[in-house]
Amino acid sequence: MAALILVLLAVIFAMVASRRQNASDEEQVAKLRRKRAVAYQEAKAEYRRFRSKFEKSNTLLIEFIHDLGDGFIGRDSAPQQIVFDEAFEAIALIRQANPRSKIVIVLHTLGGYARPAHMIALAIKEHLRKTKHNSKRDPHVVAYVPYVAMSGGAMIALAAEKVAMDATASLGPIDTIYGGFPTETYRDLLEQKGPLATQDVLVMLAHEAEKYDRYADRIAREIIHDNHKAEDRDPDFLADYLSSGKLSHSEAISPAGAKELGVNVTTKIPPEIYGLVDARIRMIHTRLEYEERHAANPDAGGSEAEDADKTMQRVIRESLGGGVRI
């Protein structure tokens, strides 16, 4: 009998201990969520503070800071790739800038659709056409890459007169992706199997991919600034190399590698650029916890409701499977 009582007491004790542990774990998670929600507001204030540093002079700040998470909807209104809406906003700003304005382009992106990136690069080129200055000594358009600017992001960066990269940052090739695959893979497939031994749909895709290959070659030559063309090489060397498909689409090009290719690159980035990008990334990462907290207690903080910025929410409208990405 005594042994049975001891067993029952042990079971009860284990149950109580388990419940206490669960309650403690839940409270710990709740504290982390509250902390991250506060972190969101702090990051937002910090982000605005860094933006204001650029907006006090005749300098135009254009940023492409994307949500690089694995979900399909960008957090905190941040797109996940370069899309038309973002391109139109950037182009309108560039178009309205006076010829004496300096443009700071901040990039944190894996790329996106080819046409929007091409349009942004053309807008930069048109702005520089209106200016009269020494582009190497006093660049009016500088692209900053604290972490990564791949594909279409690299296209925009190379349209600028100078690229500033962190020592750990990377650019990427500007070859095109069609139907989910690099365009040169279709050509290789046809060469290996022959058209008659290849499915009709793949043959048709190969024909379209060849057109986009020519498109990528043309726009690369069109938008890369002369400052990135080495004097001892063919003027189109960099454009042809980056769009040729010789590199993996996700292959990283370091600052040293970019310099070797002829890019006008530096590793000096102002602290304000790091602060801006890091604060925006923290906003993206902590937005969901902030919204959960606000939904649970909508009256907390009074004016915090405006922080939701519901009108700024954008959902990626293009299907990842359609169109041409770069």
Solvent accessible surface area in square Angstrom, and as a share of the most:
residue,aa,sasa,rsa
1,M,180,0.80
2,A,71,0.55
3,A,68,0.53
4,L,100,0.50
5,I,82,0.41
6,L,119,0.59
7,V,86,0.49
8,L,95,0.47
9,L,101,0.50
10,A,59,0.45
11,V,75,0.43
12,I,97,0.49
13,F,151,0.63
14,A,57,0.45
15,M,98,0.44
16,V,61,0.35
17,A,44,0.34
18,S,57,0.37
19,R,170,0.62
20,R,175,0.64
21,Q,104,0.46
22,N,80,0.41
23,A,58,0.45
24,S,64,0.41
25,D,60,0.31
26,E,121,0.54
27,E,77,0.35
28,Q,111,0.49
29,V,68,0.39
30,A,31,0.24
31,K,115,0.49
32,L,97,0.48
33,R,123,0.45
34,R,106,0.39
35,K,145,0.62
36,R,88,0.32
37,A,0,0.00
38,V,68,0.39
39,A,29,0.22
40,Y,1,0.00
41,Q,52,0.23
42,E,109,0.49
43,A,0,0.00
44,K,15,0.06
45,A,63,0.49
46,E,50,0.23
47,Y,30,0.11
48,R,132,0.48
49,R,126,0.46
50,F,24,0.10
51,R,55,0.20
52,S,44,0.28
53,K,93,0.39
54,F,27,0.11
55,E,99,0.44
56,K,169,0.72
57,S,73,0.47
58,N,77,0.39
59,T,34,0.19
60,L,37,0.18
61,L,7,0.04
62,I,8,0.04
63,E,35,0.16
64,F,1,0.00
65,I,8,0.04
66,H,2,0.01
67,D,3,0.01
68,L,58,0.29
69,G,31,0.29
70,D,147,0.76
71,G,47,0.45
72,F,153,0.64
73,I,103,0.52
74,G,3,0.03
75,R,63,0.23
76,D,7,0.04
77,S,16,0.10
78,A,1,0.01
79,P,9,0.05
80,Q,32,0.14
81,Q,5,0.02
82,I,0,0.00
83,V,12,0.07
84,F,70,0.29
85,D,54,0.28
86,E,15,0.07
87,A,0,0.00
88,F,105,0.44
89,E,92,0.41
90,A,4,0.03
91,I,20,0.10
92,A,30,0.23
93,L,81,0.40
94,I,2,0.01
95,R,160,0.59
96,Q,140,0.62
97,A,14,0.11
98,N,56,0.29
99,P,53,0.33
100,R,164,0.60
101,S,6,0.04
102,K,81,0.34
103,I,1,0.01
104,V,18,0.10
105,I,1,0.01
106,V,0,0.00
107,L,0,0.00
108,H,17,0.07
109,T,0,0.00
110,L,96,0.48
111,G,1,0.01
112,G,0,0.00
113,Y,12,0.05
114,A,3,0.02
115,R,108,0.39
116,P,0,0.00
117,A,0,0.00
118,H,5,0.02
119,M,44,0.20
120,I,1,0.00
121,A,0,0.00
122,L,53,0.26
123,A,14,0.11
124,I,0,0.00
125,K,95,0.40
126,E,79,0.35
127,H,2,0.01
128,L,20,0.10
129,R,169,0.62
130,K,81,0.34
131,T,18,0.10
132,K,201,0.85
133,H,54,0.24
134,N,69,0.35
135,S,28,0.18
136,K,126,0.54
137,R,200,0.73
138,D,56,0.29
139,P,24,0.15
140,H,21,0.09
141,V,0,0.00
142,V,21,0.12
143,A,0,0.00
144,Y,30,0.11
145,V,0,0.00
146,P,1,0.01
147,Y,90,0.34
148,V,23,0.13
149,A,0,0.00
150,M,16,0.07
151,S,1,0.01
152,G,0,0.00
153,G,0,0.00
154,A,0,0.00
155,M,0,0.00
156,I,0,0.00
157,A,0,0.00
158,L,1,0.01
159,A,2,0.02
160,A,0,0.00
161,E,1,0.00
162,K,60,0.25
163,V,0,0.00
164,A,1,0.01
165,M,0,0.00
166,D,28,0.15
167,A,78,0.60
168,T,119,0.69
169,A,2,0.02
170,S,17,0.11
171,L,4,0.02
172,G,1,0.01
173,P,2,0.01
174,I,1,0.01
175,D,2,0.01
176,T,0,0.00
177,I,23,0.11
178,Y,36,0.14
179,G,40,0.38
180,G,59,0.57
181,F,120,0.50
182,P,34,0.21
183,T,2,0.01
184,E,26,0.11
185,T,55,0.32
186,Y,10,0.04
187,R,109,0.40
188,D,60,0.31
189,L,52,0.26
190,L,36,0.18
191,E,129,0.58
192,Q,149,0.66
193,K,109,0.46
194,G,21,0.20
195,P,86,0.54
196,L,186,0.93
197,A,65,0.50
198,T,8,0.05
199,Q,125,0.56
200,D,110,0.57
201,V,78,0.45
202,L,54,0.27
203,V,27,0.15
204,M,121,0.54
205,L,49,0.24
206,A,9,0.07
207,H,105,0.47
208,E,60,0.27
209,A,1,0.01
210,E,91,0.41
211,K,103,0.44
212,Y,65,0.25
213,D,24,0.13
214,R,138,0.50
215,Y,42,0.16
216,A,1,0.01
217,D,54,0.28
218,R,134,0.49
219,I,0,0.00
220,A,0,0.00
221,R,117,0.43
222,E,60,0.27
223,I,4,0.02
224,I,8,0.04
225,H,37,0.16
226,D,99,0.52
227,N,13,0.07
228,H,0,0.00
229,K,54,0.23
230,A,29,0.23
231,E,175,0.78
232,D,127,0.66
233,R,91,0.33
234,D,90,0.47
235,P,83,0.52
236,D,36,0.19
237,F,65,0.27
238,L,4,0.02
239,A,3,0.02
240,D,50,0.26
241,Y,61,0.23
242,L,6,0.03
243,S,3,0.02
244,S,41,0.27
245,G,18,0.18
246,K,157,0.67
247,L,25,0.13
248,S,67,0.43
249,H,42,0.19
250,S,88,0.57
251,E,74,0.33
252,A,67,0.52
253,I,16,0.08
254,S,51,0.33
255,P,12,0.07
256,A,75,0.58
257,G,23,0.22
258,A,1,0.00
259,K,143,0.60
260,E,131,0.59
261,L,25,0.12
262,G,16,0.16
263,V,8,0.05
264,N,37,0.19
265,V,25,0.15
266,T,30,0.17
267,T,73,0.42
268,K,165,0.70
269,I,19,0.10
270,P,49,0.31
271,P,103,0.65
272,E,56,0.25
273,I,0,0.00
274,Y,65,0.25
275,G,12,0.12
276,L,0,0.00
277,V,0,0.00
278,D,44,0.23
279,A,0,0.00
280,R,22,0.08
281,I,32,0.16
282,R,92,0.34
283,M,10,0.04
284,I,3,0.02
285,H,85,0.38
286,T,8,0.05
287,R,4,0.02
288,L,92,0.46
289,E,34,0.15
290,Y,2,0.01
291,E,48,0.22
292,E,94,0.42
293,R,78,0.29
294,H,34,0.15
295,A,79,0.61
296,A,88,0.68
297,N,79,0.41
298,P,82,0.51
299,D,126,0.65
300,A,27,0.21
301,G,52,0.50
302,G,58,0.55
303,S,84,0.54
304,E,27,0.12
305,A,58,0.45
306,E,120,0.54
307,D,21,0.11
308,A,11,0.09
309,D,48,0.25
310,K,130,0.55
311,T,135,0.79
312,M,103,0.46
313,Q,69,0.31
314,R,54,0.20
315,V,80,0.46
316,I,29,0.15
317,R,176,0.64
318,E,52,0.23
319,S,78,0.50
320,L,94,0.47
321,G,66,0.64
322,G,33,0.32
323,G,52,0.50
324,V,18,0.10
325,R,66,0.24
326,I,2,0.01
